[in-house]
Amino acid sequence: MLLLLLLLFKELLCPRASTVAPQVLGPHHPGAKEPYSFHMLQISSFANHSWAHIQASGWLGELQTHRWNSVLGTIRFLRPWSQGSFSKEELKNLQMLLQLYFHGFPRKVQAFASQFQFEYPFELQISFSCRMYAGKASESFLNGAYQGSDFLSFQGNYWKPSPGAGSQAQNVCKVLNHYRVIKEIVQHLLSDTCPRFLAGLLEAGKSELERQVKPEAWVSKGPSPGPGRLLLVCHVTGFHPKPVWVMWTQGEQEQPGTQQGGYSILPILICFTVTLTLVILVVADSWFKKQSSNWNICSPHVPALPFPQKPTPKTLGVRNHGSKTDS
């Protein structure tokens, strides 16, 4: 099995024809504006010395692009462009490498559980990631957690215990550092394979990643909270990218306790009780337009701009890391 792993490793790291140069990002490439990251998350649950379950997924930033099918032992590509620029042969070798890894990982952990003082039931979490900046090589990370707490990381060519993890993590790293071949595989996957795969994803998914859709917002009347008072509900939906912020403003003043948002895949609803006329302000990145409300309708127009536009400091209420809609 070790020989097969090494052969797959050599084929994966030294493809016959590399189609991606991760250091070269054009001025209009999405990665040229802000760092993008690809990370693989692995959650391994161990009930006892004979039962274990592994979940694994791949993410481009906050967008899930891959899922591991533990029954079939295959990679599920969740986007039309999730294969990036890797050839079928490279993807096949990567899948076989993951099959060997996910087959052997739980057995090795269970074999060393007593020595490592892992107490059943327990959970291990591993984050394998790389981040790319414009015109630079990427940064790479591998971090492990035990029972939800930082446990160890891979730095340079060595496993190192996390600060505060104690002698238990030191013992695990001492054992792992004896496996020279495994360390070389991890190092090359982090420094070469992951950046190449990330660059291919950014290029293949460019049209979707650059897509901008203005938020659609409207206001409806809710149940009356009392005499002379009106409950307004602002509905915001259809936005892309997904990070969005919504708030009620009166004039130029944000109304306390009405901001809501963040990374959302569902329509956002926020309520506000009023006795005065408000102004509805819709802002998405550096797009904005004020529009008066007649209490029951809001149909803002937001012009589309090239992706990703950064907000200007003079724009009211704009956040640097997403879209914002004020109602």
C-alpha positions in Angstrom: 0.0 0.0 0.0 2.9 2.4 0.8 4.4 1.8 -2.7 1.0 2.5 -4.3 0.7 5.7 -2.3 4.2 6.9 -3.4 3.4 6.1 -7.0 0.2 8.1 -6.8 1.9 10.9 -5.0 4.6 11.1 -7.7 2.0 11.2 -10.5 -0.1 13.8 -8.7 2.8 16.1 -8.0 4.5 15.8 -11.3 1.7 15.8 -13.9 2.7 15.4 -17.5 1.3 18.7 -18.5 0.4 21.4 -15.9 -2.2 23.7 -17.2 -2.2 26.2 -14.3 0.4 28.6 -13.1 -0.7 29.7 -9.6 1.6 32.6 -9.4 0.1 34.3 -12.5 -3.1 36.1 -12.0 -4.4 38.7 -14.5 -5.6 42.1 -13.4 -9.2 41.1 -13.9 -8.9 37.7 -12.2 -11.0 37.5 -9.1 -8.0 36.6 -7.1 -6.2 39.8 -8.1 -8.6 41.9 -6.0 -8.6 40.0 -2.7 -7.2 36.7 -1.4 -9.1 33.5 -2.2 -8.8 30.3 -0.3 -9.6 26.6 -0.8 -9.9 24.4 2.2 -10.8 20.8 2.8 -12.6 20.1 6.1 -12.5 16.6 7.6 -14.5 15.6 10.6 -13.8 12.1 12.0 -16.0 10.7 14.8 -14.9 7.7 16.8 -17.5 5.9 18.9 -15.2 3.1 20.0 -12.2 1.0 18.9 -14.1 -0.5 16.0 -16.5 2.2 14.7 -15.6 5.5 13.0 -17.3 7.9 10.6 -15.6 10.5 8.4 -17.2 13.5 6.7 -15.1 15.6 4.3 -15.9 18.6 2.1 -14.2 21.2 -0.1 -14.8 24.9 0.0 -13.8 27.8 -2.1 -14.1 30.6 0.5 -17.6 30.2 1.9 -18.9 28.3 -1.2 -19.0 24.6 -1.0 -17.6 23.0 -4.1 -16.9 19.4 -3.2 -18.2 16.6 -0.9 -16.7 13.2 -0.2 -19.0 10.3 -0.7 -17.8 7.9 2.0 -20.0 5.0 0.7 -18.7 5.0 -2.8 -15.3 6.5 -2.0 -15.6 9.2 -4.6 -15.4 13.0 -4.9 -18.7 14.7 -5.6 -18.3 17.9 -7.7 -21.0 20.3 -6.6 -20.4 23.0 -9.2 -20.0 22.6 -13.0 -16.5 24.0 -12.6 -15.5 22.1 -9.5 -12.9 20.1 -11.4 -10.9 23.2 -12.0 -8.2 22.8 -14.6 -7.0 19.4 -13.4 -7.1 16.7 -16.0 -9.2 13.5 -15.6 -6.0 11.6 -14.9 -5.0 14.0 -12.1 -8.4 13.9 -10.6 -8.5 10.1 -10.7 -5.1 10.0 -8.9 -6.3 12.5 -6.4 -9.4 10.5 -5.7 -7.4 7.3 -5.3 -5.1 9.1 -2.9 -8.1 10.2 -0.8 -9.5 6.7 -0.9 -6.3 5.3 0.6 -6.1 8.1 3.2 -9.7 7.9 4.3 -9.5 4.1 4.5 -6.3 4.1 6.6 -6.8 7.1 8.8 -9.4 5.7 11.2 -7.6 2.5 11.6 -4.3 4.2 12.5 -6.1 6.5 14.9 -7.8 3.6 16.6 -4.5 1.7 16.8 -2.8 4.6 18.6 -5.8 5.8 20.6 -4.6 4.3 23.8 -1.1 5.6 23.4 -2.4 9.1 22.5 -4.8 9.0 25.4 -7.8 9.6 23.2 -10.9 8.8 25.3 -14.0 7.4 23.4 -16.1 8.8 22.1 -14.0 11.6 20.6 -13.9 13.7 17.5 -11.0 14.9 15.3 -11.2 17.8 13.0 -8.7 18.6 10.2 -8.5 21.7 8.1 -6.3 21.5 5.0 -6.2 24.9 3.1 -4.3 27.3 0.9 -4.8 31.0 0.3 -3.7 32.9 -2.9 -2.8 36.5 -3.3 -2.3 38.5 -6.5 1.2 38.1 -7.9 2.4 36.0 -5.0 2.7 32.3 -4.1 0.1 31.0 -1.8 0.0 30.4 1.9 -0.9 27.0 3.1 -2.2 25.6 6.4 -3.0 22.3 8.0 -4.5 22.4 11.5 -6.0 19.7 13.6 -8.4 19.8 16.5 -9.3 17.3 19.2 -12.7 17.5 20.8 -13.2 20.9 19.2 -10.0 22.5 20.6 -6.8 23.4 18.7 -4.4 20.4 18.9 -1.7 20.5 16.3 -0.6 22.0 13.0 1.9 21.3 10.2 4.5 24.0 9.8 7.4 23.8 7.4 8.1 20.1 7.4 7.1 19.3 11.0 4.1 18.6 13.1 3.9 21.0 16.0 1.6 21.0 19.0 -0.8 23.9 19.4 -0.1 26.4 22.3 -1.9 25.1 25.3 -2.5 21.6 23.9 -0.2 20.1 26.5 1.8 16.9 26.6 -0.9 14.9 24.8 -0.4 16.9 21.6 3.4 16.8 22.0 3.2 13.0 22.2 1.1 12.8 19.0 3.5 15.2 17.1 6.5 13.2 18.2 5.0 10.0 16.7 3.9 11.8 13.5 7.3 13.3 12.9 8.8 9.9 12.6 6.9 9.3 9.3 9.2 11.1 6.8 7.3 10.0 3.7 4.0 11.2 5.1 5.5 14.6 5.9 6.8 15.0 2.4 3.4 14.1 0.9 1.7 16.7 3.1 4.3 19.4 2.4 3.9 19.0 -1.4 0.1 18.8 -1.3 0.1 22.1 0.7 2.8 23.9 -1.3 2.0 22.7 -4.8 -1.1 20.7 -5.4 -3.5 22.9 -3.4 -2.4 26.2 -5.0 -2.6 24.7 -8.5 -6.1 23.4 -7.8 -7.2 26.7 -6.3 -5.9 28.6 -9.3 -7.8 26.3 -11.6 -11.0 26.7 -9.6 -10.8 30.5 -9.8 -10.3 30.4 -13.5 -12.9 27.7 -14.3 -15.5 29.4 -12.0 -14.7 32.9 -13.0 -18.0 33.7 -14.5 -20.0 32.6 -11.4 -17.6 34.2 -9.0 -17.7 37.5 -10.8 -21.5 37.5 -11.0 -23.3 40.4 -9.2 -27.0 40.5 -8.6 -28.6 43.5 -7.0 -30.7 42.9 -3.9 -34.4 43.1 -4.3 -36.2 44.7 -1.4 -39.8 45.5 -0.6 -41.7 46.5 2.5 -44.9 45.0 3.8 -47.1 45.9 6.8 -47.2 43.6 9.8 -49.6 43.2 12.7 -50.1 46.6 14.5 -48.1 46.7 17.7 -50.5 49.3 19.2 -52.7 52.4 18.6 -51.0 54.9 16.3 -48.1 52.6 15.6 -47.2 50.6 12.5 -45.0 47.5 12.1 -43.0 47.4 8.9 -41.3 44.3 7.5 -38.5 44.8 5.0 -37.9 41.8 2.7 -34.5 41.5 1.0 -33.8 38.6 -1.5 -32.1 37.6 -4.7 -28.7 39.1 -3.8 -25.3 37.7 -4.9 -22.7 37.5 -3.6 -24.3 36.2 -0.5 -22.8 38.5 2.3 -25.4 41.2 2.8 -26.4 43.6 5.6 -29.8 45.1 6.1 -30.9 47.9 8.5 -33.6 50.5 9.0 -32.5 54.2 8.8 -34.3 57.4 9.6 -32.7 60.1 7.5 -29.0 59.4 7.8 -29.4 57.8 11.2 -29.3 54.0 11.7 -32.0 52.7 14.0 -30.4 50.8 16.9 -31.0 47.1 17.0 -32.3 46.8 13.4 -29.1 45.6 11.6 -29.2 42.0 10.4 -27.2 40.0 7.8 -23.9 38.4 7.1 -23.5 35.2 5.0 -27.1 34.2 4.2 -28.6 31.9 1.6 -32.1 32.8 2.6 -34.2 35.9 2.2 -33.6 38.4 5.1 -36.6 39.9 7.0 -36.2 42.7 9.5 -39.0 44.5 11.4 -39.3 48.0 12.7 -42.1 49.8 14.6 -42.6 53.4 13.3 -44.6 56.5 13.9 -42.7 58.7 11.4 -41.8 58.6 7.7 -38.5 56.8 7.0 -36.0 56.9 4.1 -35.0 53.5 2.6 -31.4 53.2 1.6 -30.2 50.2 -0.3 -26.5 49.6 -0.6 -24.7 46.7 -2.1 -20.9 47.0 -2.1 -20.3 50.5 -3.7 -23.8 50.6 -5.2 -26.3 52.8 -3.5 -29.5 54.8 -4.1 -31.8 56.5 -1.7 -35.5 56.2 -2.2 -38.5 57.4 -0.2 -41.0 54.8 1.2 -44.8 55.1 1.3 -44.9 52.4 3.9 -45.9 49.5 1.7 -43.6 49.3 -1.3 -39.8 49.4 -1.9 -38.4 48.8 -5.4 -34.8 50.0 -5.3 -32.6 50.1 -8.4 -29.0 49.2 -8.0 -26.7 49.4 -11.1 -24.3 46.5 -11.7 -20.6 47.1 -11.6 -17.6 44.9 -12.4 -16.6 42.4 -9.7 -15.4 42.9 -7.1 -15.8 46.6 -6.5 -14.7 48.0 -3.2 -16.9 50.6 -1.4 -15.7 54.1 -1.2 -15.2 55.7 2.3 -17.8 58.4 1.5 -20.6 55.9 0.9 -22.9 55.7 3.9 -23.0 52.4 5.7 -20.9 50.4 3.2 -18.8 47.5 4.6 -15.6 46.4 3.0 -16.4 42.7 3.2 -19.8 42.4 1.6 -23.1 43.8 0.6 -25.3 46.0 2.7 -29.0 46.9 2.4 -30.5 49.6 4.5 -34.3 49.7 4.7 
